[in-house]
Amino acid sequence: MFTVREGREITTEFRAVPLQDGKAIRVGPGGDEGYREPTGASIQKAVQALREGGGKIILKEGEYRVSRGIRLDRTRGLEIRSEGKVRLVLEPAAVATLRSAAAAGGRRIVLEKSDDLYAGAELEFIDPPWKGTPSLRVTAIGSDGAIDLSAALPDDLAPGAKAMVLENLLHLAEVEDVTIRGLEMDLQRERQPFAPINHTRQCGILVTGPYNHEKGTSSPSRRVRLLDCTVRNAHHRGIALYATEDSEVTRCRAEAVGAEGIDLDHFCRRVRVDACSVTSAGLSGIEINDGAECTVSASTVERCPVGIKVWHYLPCRMEGANRGNRIFGNTVRASGTAGIWMGKEVDANTVEGNAIEGVEKGPGVFLQGKGNTVRGNTVKDAAGGGILDRGEGNDVRP
């Protein structure tokens, strides 16, 4: 139960995730034999050991260098938590250079060096920029530097063209009953060789299930808890969830990220963002992009172009998208174009008890949808006024 301004109480239904009582592996200095190196590889090894049976991975205090993103694929009943202060640092991404030209339509490239690549790695060709698919996956690596790709090249590539390996620091795919607790993450974007185009890479934490914009998802990630985590210096999102249900992001922080601080994206349902903090995100502080029955509460957003944003991506055919979301009890400061932005086809949501202060160019709350309830909010120093209603049938109260 949460209390918003003016003493009103709102109850949010959420099914708690059970903690696991199975096997525990201690990683890092003073940890278990075979897991004592403070590296991402040690954490990945522990994930693989517990992926089927579940359990706990306890990270001993220290700094962990992560050269390859840590993946939790189809993991069940796992908790990763810190013991003391734990900092994960993503190393600069590997860069590959083409030895010879590659023609559009081909599925093989030859590199000057392939030592840093691995089967399953994603490559994004940045230099020179190309207009094709943002990233292609490596399927096989030959001894002569030849690389087989998962799909055809959409553009010609000249000798000397460069590709970067794409990583997220933590990547959770098709998981259930997973908890990540108390981790600090630095993605060192100033040291990364390129700013990738693919906005689902170079994120601090990405949680997802497989989905198609038209067909939806058949196996979303479920009951994921992200607690007391901090993400800094990501090229794209701090924390992003796609096709995830019945989950929470609680007391987490995102700072100095290039895109959204915390993002609930396509096919998210009943995800709660509570008591979080976002500072200096490049696009928006907290965003719901085609989510339903999600909650953003008691959070603070500062120095973002838009504080809290809810919007519809037209190709997404999610049933009930952008309906039934609640945004209440938040504080938004020093925004650019709006404190809270509710876009087109964003209908039947509630915006209540939020405090907005300082909007440089626009209103405190901007509405374009239908049937939304907006009440009990306070707005100060917004260039575009308190509430700008460009929608239909919205219940707007001062």
Secondary structure, DSSP 8 states (H G I E B T S, - for coil): -EE-GGG-EE-----------S-EEEESTT--TT--S-BHHHHHHHHHHHTTT-EEEEEEEEEEEESS-EEEES-EEEEEEEEEEEEEEE----EEEBSS-B-TT--EEEBS--TT--TT-EEEEEETT-SS-S-EEEEEE-TTSEEEESS--SS-B-TT-EEEEE--SEEEES-EEEEEES-EEE--GGGSS---S-TTSS-SEEEE---BTTTB-SS-EEEEEEES-EEES-SS-SEEESSEEEEEEES-EEEEESSEEEEE-TTEEEEEEES-EEEEESSEEEEEESEES-EEES-EEES-SEEEEEE--TT---TTTT-S-EEES-EEEEESSEEEEE-TT--S-EEES-EEEEESSS-SEEE-SBS-EEES-EEEEETT-SEEE-SBS-EE--
